[in-house]
Amino acid sequence: MADLTTTITENVVLNGSVRGSLNTLTTTGIVDVFERILTCTHSQTTTVAVFNSTPHGADGALDVENCKYLRVTNLSTDQDMKVAFVTAATNYQVTVRAGGSHILFQAEEAMIAEADTTPNFPTLEDLVTVEVRPSATTDVQVEVFAALV
């Protein structure tokens, strides 16, 4: 078993003063990791990760209950991409700019999308797939990293 240390640092000098912060989180008991870099073709949707209640429950699946860290990074230097986090019943989508990342700290009961502006805070749903679509007519490279206990 190993520890995963995640560090997020913001640092900006504004009017001669340093602003920002450093936050570190340690996730213990990591026994599996998943890492891949792939090219996502423009005008197409590419599934970059699949989750299930067991790894043998779907081709190439990560164990949804054991996934405690998931990062999707856009390796492009100049193109944005859209990322969809899909459950059995809903999804939410975000734009990840060139060089940016989107992080989840669990895949089980991780998310829900609602069609209004009043959060209901219902029971969250398990992640089923992560899908990527480049925003422009240029392919993008994507890095996916997951750590599981």
Secondary structure, 3 states (H helix, E strand, C coil): CEEEEEEEECCEEECCEEECCEEEEEEEEECEEEEEEEEECCCCCEEEEEEECCHHHCCCCEECCCEEEEEEEECCCCCCEEEEEECCCCEEEEEECCCCEEEECCCCCCECCCCCCCCCCCCCECCCEEEEEECCCCCEEEEEEEEEC
